[in-house]
């Protein structure tokens, strides 16, 4: 039964390739954030993997924060592009 399933899978994959039905590759975005770490602490720290990621991507050391640096409102602002007064997330609670 396993052999029959394998043959069916391979035939289906070959048919899809022949018909050109596979979707083209799409660009992806990876956002890496280090919650609670100030930007001025990144430069002197020994972080080879983070340094490698930032070398091939984008890194900002000039991000603006609100008056209170609380994770919930801060991450929501990063992902939505608006301040807490607009998105309504004011603290870390889930109420």
C-alpha positions as a Python dict, from the first residue, in 0.01 Angstrom:
ca = {
    (1, 'X'): (0, 0, 0),
    (2, 'X'): (289, 236, 81),
    (3, 'X'): (441, 172, -261),
    (4, 'X'): (111, 257, -431),
    (5, 'X'): (89, 582, -231),
    (6, 'X'): (447, 673, -323),
    (7, 'X'): (383, 608, -693),
    (8, 'X'): (65, 820, -680),
    (9, 'X'): (251, 1105, -505),
    (10, 'X'): (538, 1099, -754),
    (11, 'X'): (299, 1087, -1050),
    (12, 'X'): (99, 1380, -908),
    (13, 'X'): (413, 1585, -847),
    (14, 'X'): (546, 1511, -1196),
    (15, 'X'): (210, 1601, -1351),
    (16, 'X'): (197, 1930, -1162),
    (17, 'X'): (550, 2016, -1272),
    (18, 'X'): (473, 1932, -1632),
    (19, 'X'): (159, 2145, -1626),
    (20, 'X'): (341, 2438, -1462),
    (21, 'X'): (89, 2446, -1179),
    (22, 'X'): (336, 2520, -901),
    (23, 'X'): (310, 2871, -763),
    (24, 'X'): (611, 3097, -813),
    (25, 'X'): (833, 3152, -510),
    (26, 'X'): (729, 3450, -303),
    (27, 'X'): (952, 3674, -97),
    (28, 'X'): (917, 3628, 277),
    (29, 'X'): (979, 3863, 568),
    (30, 'X'): (1134, 3766, 900),
    (31, 'X'): (1102, 4014, 1186),
    (32, 'X'): (1345, 3949, 1470),
    (33, 'X'): (1289, 4145, 1786),
    (34, 'X'): (1469, 4124, 2116),
    (35, 'X'): (1218, 4225, 2379),
    (36, 'X'): (1370, 4438, 2654),
    (37, 'X'): (1708, 4500, 2488),
    (38, 'X'): (1813, 4859, 2425),
    (39, 'X'): (1970, 4938, 2088),
    (40, 'X'): (2287, 5075, 2247),
    (41, 'X'): (2348, 4733, 2407),
    (42, 'X'): (2354, 4550, 2072),
    (43, 'X'): (2670, 4699, 1925),
    (44, 'X'): (2920, 4603, 2201),
    (45, 'X'): (2760, 4261, 2264),
    (46, 'X'): (2901, 3944, 2105),
    (47, 'X'): (2607, 3833, 1887),
    (48, 'X'): (2746, 3663, 1573),
    (49, 'X'): (2415, 3519, 1448),
    (50, 'X'): (2227, 3844, 1503),
    (51, 'X'): (2512, 4035, 1335),
    (52, 'X'): (2494, 3801, 1034),
    (53, 'X'): (2116, 3844, 1005),
    (54, 'X'): (2144, 4222, 1022),
    (55, 'X'): (2423, 4227, 762),
    (56, 'X'): (2188, 4075, 502),
    (57, 'X'): (1874, 4257, 612),
    (58, 'X'): (1778, 4578, 783),
    (59, 'X'): (1870, 4692, 1132),
    (60, 'X'): (1766, 5009, 1306),
    (61, 'X'): (1926, 5152, 1616),
    (62, 'X'): (1707, 5464, 1608),
    (63, 'X'): (1362, 5324, 1686),
    (64, 'X'): (1123, 5547, 1876),
    (65, 'X'): (935, 5414, 2174),
    (66, 'X'): (634, 5541, 2358),
    (67, 'X'): (654, 5688, 2706),
    (68, 'X'): (624, 5339, 2860),
    (69, 'X'): (805, 5047, 2704),
    (70, 'X'): (557, 4766, 2763),
    (71, 'X'): (572, 4462, 2534),
    (72, 'X'): (205, 4439, 2431),
    (73, 'X'): (163, 4797, 2310),
    (74, 'X'): (515, 4810, 2166),
    (75, 'X'): (485, 4494, 1951),
    (76, 'X'): (136, 4594, 1840),
    (77, 'X'): (273, 4932, 1727),
    (78, 'X'): (557, 4763, 1539),
    (79, 'X'): (317, 4531, 1355),
    (80, 'X'): (43, 4787, 1285),
    (81, 'X'): (244, 5106, 1243),
    (82, 'X'): (23, 5309, 1477),
    (83, 'X'): (56, 5435, 1836),
    (84, 'X'): (-130, 5272, 2129),
    (85, 'X'): (-394, 5546, 2129),
    (86, 'X'): (-500, 5427, 1784),
    (87, 'X'): (-470, 5046, 1818),
    (88, 'X'): (-602, 5036, 2175),
    (89, 'X'): (-347, 4794, 2326),
    (90, 'X'): (-236, 4978, 2640),
    (91, 'X'): (-78, 4703, 2852),
    (92, 'X'): (8, 4332, 2855),
    (93, 'X'): (-334, 4206, 2967),
    (94, 'X'): (-568, 3998, 2750),
    (95, 'X'): (-897, 4143, 2872),
}
